[in-house]
């Protein structure tokens, strides 16, 4: 399904943050991932902040929502195998987390490129991509 406008992109971004936060909350509470609980809890907090940033971007740029159509951005590009963090062992949870962070980073960078006509929005999405990239770097330490 294509993401054809500002509103649909931010809705997808908010959903992405919500689902990934749920994964990290479950993984943090999973006894099989106990050694990674602090990492997963910190990611949970970061994603909550990201979601608030997305909501702020939407509120502050509501007049731009109906302008500028977006082309070339689809949800299918960012579909990955999502698993519940409460059911995975530590290596599988870390791999799933890496996949989620990579997907999110790619989405935010591509979305920022598509919305470059709205510099404040693009900047906010790039900042979130940078945070998700930092998460990915932390996760690479456990490969």
Secondary structure, DSSP 8 states (H G I E B T S, - for coil): -B--SHHHHHHHHHHHHHHHHHHHHHHHT-GGGGGGHHHHHHHHHHHHHHHHHHHHHHHHTGGGTTSS---S-BGGGG------TTS--HHHHHHHHHHHHHHHHHHHHHHHHHTTTSHHHHHHHHHHHHHHHHHHHHHHTT-
